[in-house]
Amino acid sequence: MDGFIHVRLDKSTLMIEPKLPDMPPSVLLVEDEPALREMITMLLEDLGAAVTALATADEGIAMLRLQPWSLVITDVRTPGVSTGLNLAWIARKELPDTDVIVSSGYHPEMSEALPQGIHFLQKPWPLERFIECVKPYLMQDVDQRPAA
């Protein structure tokens, strides 16, 4: 099967490629502060993303392996054994094509501890800065995404 619909009209055949519905970008969000997690979720959904929001990096690591993700956004410090840094390193190793943003209010030099190609977003961030940071990663056209 070639993925086309073949339509026979008299003596000619017309091939039509069915248009698959555009899938929204999938975002895995890990943020332990409930109000911030809810606000980020609503914002990402307004930007057209399908969001799975979790409170701990442990949950995030388990969820990371269940489906492909367009973007992972994680806080560094979350309850549990694992940190957002652990999640970022695992994401880079196991899903190298998945974009990752790590956010923290601690240690601006923390970005030096991240794998290459992972974006660091210092907290607190103004809403406009957050949107400016995530929006390119949510674009459907891979050629328009930021370079890692």
Secondary structure, DSSP 8 states (H G I E B T S, - for coil): --S-EEEEETTEEEEE---------EEEEE-S-HHHHHHHHHHHHHTT-EEEEES-HHHHHHHHTTS--SEEEEES--SSS--HHHHHHHHHHH-TTSEEEEEESS-GGGGGGS-TT-EEEESS--HHHHHHHHGGGG-S-GGGS---
